[in-house]
Amino acid sequence: MLRSNQRTVDLSYRGRITLLPRMLPLLVLIAVGCNKADVDKMVEQVQQQTQVVQQEVAKVVPVGSVQLSLQGDVKAQSCTASLIVIGDGRPNVIQIRSYPSMQFEAFPSIFFQGTTNAGSYQELVGKTLSGEMFVAIDNAANVWQSDASTGASVTFSAVDGSELVGSFGTVSMVNPEGKTTSTSGGFRALMDAL
Amino acid sequence: MSLYVTLRRSPVCLLAGKVLCSICIGVFWAPCVRAEDPSIAKPNIMIPLHGLMEDAKPIYEQAIKDDEACTKLYAQIKKMGNNAATAGKAVGQLAMLHKRLKRNAERLVDFGESAGAELLARYAVHRAAFEDCFNNYTGLPNVQPVKSKAIALLQKNIQKRKQKASDAAEAAANDPIAAEVILDKGLDEFEEVAGILAPTERGPFAEYNDVEANLRPMAKAARETAVNQEITRQSAKVSNEINTYVQDVQKAIATTKMGTLTYADKSMDCLEFADQMFREGFAHQAHLQRVIALQYLVRSPGTYFNGPPPALDPQWNERLHKLRIDIGSAAMKLIEADSQQMPPDKALTRLSQYAKVFGRYAHRTEADEWTKVLDEAIVAAAKKLGAGSKVQSYQKATSDLLAWRERFAAKQEVVLSGKTPTLAAVIAESTKKDLKDPGYIQSLPGGKPSPQFYNATYELLPLMGSKLPKNTPAIVKNVVHMDTDKPVWVSRWDNYIYARLPTSLVKIEPAKALERALLVDETHAPLSVRAASAIHTAEMGEGLVVGATIQEVFVEGAITRLVSLPDIAAPFVGINYPVVFPRDQVPMTASLRASVSPKWYRHRYFVVTAMGN
């Protein structure tokens, strides 16, 4: 399981926390016909527990890096967050990238983009956003994209100095061959100037 | 249920503009004689004319009649009995018919018609048939009395033939084409009688030999001169029209004031003008590609088979390059001129409208040439108007996402393509009888592999049919949508092989998803040409790679395809590169068009796999 006192974290398949075990009691309750209040309470508990775990994940990721579990550990030694405010009535855009700009991309390479109404990094804290996520393990065919039907989600847990801390929810990913897997992980991203 | 994009995004002004464009410049080209092309299902259909020279039509019609008559007569002769007189008459007629066919086929080649090359291939079949008939005939009993009678008739008419030869020689000085008519009539009459005679038997009757030897090169040179003159006329017309277009565009931009300008004596909004300028520009591009193709038909009169053709005039390739530069720079100047008096509070809306117009056309240049410079022009205008940061933020918010989508789609394309060969490879392979056979598509000296009319298409197409069972898979690259509101997609002209996709191709949902990803909704248009172009191409089905199955293959004359290119086909040949032919073999070069059914397609930024009905 997680060892939060270390600067790295085991995010391999065996150590990965997935939502399924936590969802099982809820599914059983639904199956046996529990009332709506009970179900709502369970949902809330699961969400809170999930958020706590995600925040824990984010805290143990090294500064300025992003780590995922995607058929094994995927660790990028650079991470940048950009909150892009266009300012013409469109939603703002948040990007989490494993590179400062495309021309300096290294592999593995990770990219998340979602939209938000938050106008500052601080306003993102505590929010969960959905968006598109890509992971290129290498420059060959080992590329993954978040499932178009479910998308990817990210939860921001803190602004820590010049860093934005957060974690990816369990994201269903698909590769060019159509194979699917799930990923989760966290990041401590250096924030671009607004 | 499947949804397709067809007319959904086409604004009324676009349609009106296309109609106007057609009226202004679209119909100048002489209508060609286009008909159905031979295919695997219908291999006997004759290659149509392009009709550069009107004189080709009666020659073509006569040649088709003779081709059919040869086939019919050969079948009849094969069924004939041993009556030497009856068979002799038929063999003599076959001799006349197949030789007349050859003369007319060569004339069509002089006129730059691929139909002539096809008819020459058919002539070779008829000549073999004639030789078969002739050999059989000479083995028949009682042939000698028939031959003697023929020789006697030829002797009787020596003076008549001398007179005809003299008439033809006299006419040749003024009008070699008319002189050929006199000569050919005499030759046809002669051949019907002499066709059953061996060379030694007919040798003494050589009244037409001298005049024919003199007249043929003269007539051929006259035809080639006429072709050269027609090409010069059409090229000059296109050249003048392009000069006028470029000047008018420049003048119009100079009149820009408060978002409007005057073009062709008409006041119009700058955005309306921008769209019209591109549309007209691409119609001129199609004209120019036709002119470039025509240059390959220019000959040194009289040296078609005996000497090299003149060097290609480089000016036309340069004109194509210049046209691309002129259109791109005019678009940049337009936005610069319009931004001078643009109200800052309207700047974002106005610039996004420019991005949308430019996005309809920018993808047609290679390596994002126009996309890059026009996006820079939009940013420069935005900066002047205090909206630079907004435009740059938008571009930052969309560029990485597009790059990632492109990367993923490219990998998906590789997986979906697998080991499926390209359309060109599949078709080239299908023209080979066996492993040793070089096939129909061969490299000529100094040229890329190109299909040639080596054999009659009715011999080739059944072979292709046996090698290409229906639904043979192939990868079709560079699929573009024609400049029309109709659902017509083709793959770009590529080494004489291309595909036509006969049904609606584009799915709407991925285009909508791309639009959402690029932060576009009913009130917010793209703020970059790159994004606008991504959405436009997704909606219209531009620049696709398509995994398809081959349904049918058609044979066309390559020059026929290009000379009869409609204005809407500008994307078919593209604006970056001039069309190229094997230098000496233009009418001999075929073009193979496949009709294909799409199974999946890759847009630059996404892949669609479910292509069922």
Interface residues (C-beta under 8 A of the other chain):
Chain A: S82 I84 V85 I86 G87 D88 G89 R90 P91 V93 Q95 R97 M102 F111 Q113 T115 E132 F134 A136 A141 V143 Q145 A148 P176 E177 G178
Chain B: L348 S389 K390 S393 Y394 K396 A397 S399 D400 L401 A403 W404 R407 F408 K411 Q412 V414 V415 A513 A517 L519 T523 H524 L527
